[in-house]
Amino acid sequence: MKYLFIVQGEGRGHLTQAITLEKLLISRGHEVVGIMVGKSRGRKLPDFFGREVHAPVTQFESMNFLPSASNRRPSMLKTVAVNAVSLHKYIPSIRMIRDTIRSSGADAVVNFYELMTGLTCMFCRIDVPVVCIGHQYLFRHSDFGMPYKKYPGSRALNFFTKLTCAGAVKCLALSFRKMDADYAHGIAVVPPLLRREVMDMEVADGDYVHGYMLNKGFSKDVLEWHREHPEVELRFFWDNWEAGKVMKVDDTLSFYLIDDHEFLKQMAGCRAYASTAGFESVCEAIWMGKPILMVPSHIEQEINAFDASRSGAGVSCDKFDLSLLLDFADEFKAEPGFRDWARSAQDIFIRELEDLDKIA
């Protein structure tokens, strides 16, 4: 079969999922004819993505969360206001997606949580099946146990998620653990899409803290903690292109421009991992048996952190309190069942995606 990928370009999770799935499909004799990636001002497509994928990559304007003045959590009011006023500028993106699907010769479209794909299916006739992939679809699962009172923004998130999968024949919900399908909502539960590179990494217990922050405003937390604990080595990754490949603050604190290979290498050798709770990197840390501190930058990541915490993978906080992480690391024991679940991903994904041939 021939597949067209459409990928949300914010963060690294959806991008690495696309890399993994393309390699899997190719290994089973299928073809990915193209990869479309949503872009927005202030976000640049990481170099590692272009190096890792085989299919030609094109980009289109998409809606993304807009940062607050502190560049930490997205400003929901600002996001809604700016995107509402600018809706007209996304019409060319919808047309581009529609025309690319029609001209690509694809037998199916795989959507990695990109809103513009759902809007295209709402406003245009799409004659091939669309399947959606993302951890966010699990939040709509009837057995997920969403604590709506604790996370009042979760209803809005589920509405947004529903828009991303408009017109889809099914959603593949990435999960930390095995769950039954929710046929009422068109949800099949699948393992995380971990790359072979992650699974083959030689893991060691180092003496430094490894980290990733979605928004550079969180660096203030890290700098403050570092001033009080200069003896602890910190190696943090971000997408602050203006700072260069490596910004060395001193002998025990460095900020690295996001580079996927170096990121995984540093994770494999760390003592513990701190992040803004993106699903993909949390799964990578669980696979490597690393204790995790999750500092969510928006509602989606708050629920990621809730889900990972109840699985025993880590602790969450509203800032990079690395003392909390190190205390947790002293008592942490890795969950062995996760690896078996993750290893089953290849067969499960191939079954789910080859079944689309019956629909096409």
JOPE-V305728 format. One line per field, one symbol per residue. phi: phi as a letter, one per 40 degrees, with the letter a starting at -180 (. if undefined). burial: b if it has 16 or more other ideal C-beta (glycine too) atoms within 10 Angstrom, else e. A space follows every 50 residues. Layout:
phi->???
burial->???
This chain:
phi->.bbbcbbcccgbccccccdccccccccbgcbbcabbbcbacgbbcdcccc cccbccbbbacbcbcbccccfbcccccccccccccbdcccddcccccdcc ccccgccabbbcfcdcccccccbbcbcbcbbbbiccccccccbcgccdcc bcccccccccccccbdgccabbccacacaccbccbgbbcbcccccddccc cccbccbbcbaabcbcccccccccccccbccccbbbbabccccgcbbcca cbbbbbcdbcccdcccccbccabbacgcdcccccccdcgccbbbbcbacd cccdcdcccccgcabbacacccccccccccbcbccccccccccccdcccc cccccccccc
burial->bbbbbbbbbbbbbbbbbbbbbbbbbeeeebebbbbbbbbeeeeeebebbe ebbebebebbbbbbbbbbeebbbbbeeebeeebeeeeeebeebbebbbeb beebebbbbbbbbbbbbbbbbeeeebebbbbbbbbbbbbbbeebebeeee beebeebbebbeebbbbbbbbbbbbbeebeebeeebbbbbbbbbbebbee beeeebebbbbbbbbbbbbebbeebbeeeeebbbbbbbbbeeeeeebeee ebbbbbbbbbebbbebbbbbbbbbbbbbbbbbbbbbbbebbbbbbbbbbb bbbbbbbbeebebbbbbeebbbebbbeebeebebeeebeebbeebbebbb eebeebeeee
